[in-house]
Amino acid sequence: MNNLSSSTEYFDPYQGFIDTNKELNLRFGLRLGETNLLLRPSDNCEILKIQKIYPVPNTPNWVIGLINYRGLLIPVIDLHAHLSITQTTTTQKKVLISIGHGSDAFAIFVDGLPVTIDSNIDELQKTSNSSEKTPAFFQENTLNIYQQGNRTWHEIDYQSLITSLFDRASYK
């Protein structure tokens, strides 16, 4: 019979690759036209394979439809259409990203793949002003603004963003 010791032993796939004394501060950045959006560390984000999107009648033009996401129907939102944002380059492919958990999840199209930002290395500095023009809609839902070299990143409260989108649509 095997006796289990009281100490917890487990397999660490990153052993030797990551300095365990240093806290990781990885963030993901998304690009929407000229605007850089930053996910909070607590935001769940997943790149989705483009799949069949089921249109929903009598919805605004920025609601593309619904997709099956792990057995749940979640809305697919085109912020480009809602905010009249054009893609920065035509060579970049739009990528479908899910944000959120369970019934609070939704999907948006962004320009290109997410960017990984390590705030320990990439010199992400919190700032109070933005040097680039930000759509007013994002300003209402911006938690923090960070500067990284010549890039400005807007940390967005995505649940608030989606709630305000649908609230505005219901009043029209």
C-alpha positions in Angstrom: 0.0 0.0 0.0 1.2 3.5 -0.9 1.4 6.0 1.9 0.9 9.6 0.8 3.1 12.1 2.4 1.6 15.2 4.0 3.5 17.5 1.7 1.8 18.2 -1.6 3.8 17.1 -4.6 2.7 17.9 -8.1 4.0 18.1 -11.6 5.0 21.7 -12.6 5.4 21.9 -16.4 7.0 25.3 -16.1 9.7 24.2 -13.6 13.0 25.7 -14.7 11.4 27.9 -17.4 9.8 30.5 -15.1 11.4 32.3 -12.2 9.1 31.3 -9.4 10.3 34.2 -7.2 9.0 36.7 -9.7 5.2 37.3 -10.0 3.9 37.0 -13.5 1.8 40.0 -14.7 0.7 38.8 -18.1 -2.1 40.7 -19.8 -3.7 40.4 -23.2 -4.2 43.3 -25.5 -6.7 43.5 -28.3 -6.8 45.8 -31.2 -9.9 47.4 -32.5 -9.1 49.8 -35.3 -6.7 52.4 -33.9 -7.7 51.6 -30.3 -5.8 49.2 -28.1 -7.9 47.5 -25.5 -6.4 45.7 -22.5 -8.0 42.8 -20.7 -7.9 42.7 -17.0 -6.0 39.7 -15.5 -9.3 38.3 -14.2 -11.0 38.5 -17.7 -11.4 35.1 -19.3 -10.5 35.3 -23.0 -10.4 32.6 -25.7 -9.7 32.7 -29.4 -12.6 31.0 -31.1 -12.7 29.1 -34.4 -15.0 30.9 -36.8 -18.2 28.9 -36.7 -21.8 29.3 -37.9 -23.3 32.4 -36.5 -27.1 32.3 -36.2 -28.7 35.7 -37.0 -31.3 37.1 -34.6 -34.1 39.0 -36.2 -35.0 42.6 -35.1 -31.6 43.3 -33.5 -29.2 46.2 -34.2 -26.8 45.8 -37.1 -23.9 45.4 -34.6 -25.4 42.2 -33.2 -24.2 39.7 -35.7 -26.0 36.8 -34.1 -25.5 33.9 -31.6 -23.0 31.1 -31.5 -22.9 27.9 -29.5 -20.1 28.3 -26.9 -19.7 25.3 -24.7 -23.4 24.5 -24.9 -24.4 28.1 -24.2 -25.8 30.6 -26.8 -23.7 33.8 -26.6 -24.0 37.0 -28.6 -21.5 37.9 -31.3 -21.0 41.7 -31.4 -19.3 43.7 -34.1 -17.9 46.7 -32.3 -16.4 47.9 -35.7 -20.0 48.3 -37.0 -21.4 49.9 -33.8 -18.6 52.5 -33.5 -17.9 53.0 -37.2 -14.3 51.8 -36.8 -12.4 50.7 -39.8 -9.7 48.0 -39.7 -6.1 49.4 -39.5 -4.9 47.2 -42.4 -6.7 45.1 -44.8 -4.1 42.3 -44.5 -5.0 41.7 -40.8 -7.6 39.1 -40.4 -10.5 39.6 -38.0 -10.4 37.2 -35.1 -13.3 36.1 -33.0 -12.6 36.3 -29.3 -14.9 35.2 -26.4 -14.7 37.3 -23.2 -16.4 36.3 -19.9 -17.6 33.2 -18.2 -20.7 31.1 -18.7 -23.9 33.0 -19.3 -22.0 36.3 -19.0 -19.8 35.4 -22.0 -20.0 37.2 -25.3 -17.9 37.3 -28.5 -16.4 40.2 -30.5 -14.3 40.5 -33.6 -10.9 42.1 -33.2 -8.2 43.0 -35.6 -5.5 40.3 -35.5 -4.5 38.0 -32.7 -4.3 39.2 -29.1 -0.9 40.6 -27.9 0.7 39.2 -24.7 2.0 42.0 -22.5 4.1 41.3 -19.4 3.9 44.4 -17.3 7.1 43.4 -15.5 9.1 43.6 -18.8 7.1 45.7 -21.2 7.1 48.9 -19.1 3.4 49.3 -18.9 2.9 52.6 -17.1 -0.4 53.8 -15.7 -1.4 57.2 -16.9 -4.3 59.6 -16.4 -4.5 61.0 -19.9 -4.7 59.6 -23.3 -2.7 60.9 -26.2 -4.9 59.2 -28.8 -8.5 59.9 -29.6 -10.7 57.3 -27.9 -14.3 56.8 -28.9 -16.5 58.3 -26.1 -18.1 54.9 -25.8 -14.9 53.4 -24.6 -14.1 56.3 -22.3 -17.3 55.5 -20.4 -16.2 52.0 -19.8 -12.4 52.6 -19.3 -11.1 51.5 -15.9 -7.4 52.5 -16.4 -5.2 53.9 -19.2 -1.7 52.6 -19.6 1.2 53.8 -21.7 3.7 51.4 -23.3 6.2 53.3 -25.4 4.1 55.1 -28.0 1.0 52.8 -27.5 -1.9 53.7 -25.3 -3.8 50.8 -23.8 -7.4 51.1 -22.4 -8.3 48.7 -19.7 -12.0 48.1 -20.3 -14.8 46.8 -18.1 -16.2 44.5 -20.7 -19.3 43.5 -18.8 -20.2 47.2 -18.4 -19.4 47.8 -22.0 -21.8 45.1 -23.2 -24.5 46.0 -20.7 -24.4 49.7 -21.9 -24.5 48.6 -25.5 -27.7 46.6 -25.0 -29.2 49.2 -22.7 -28.7 51.9 -25.4 -30.2 49.6 -28.0 -33.3 48.9 -26.0 -34.1 52.7 -25.7 -34.0 53.3 -29.4 
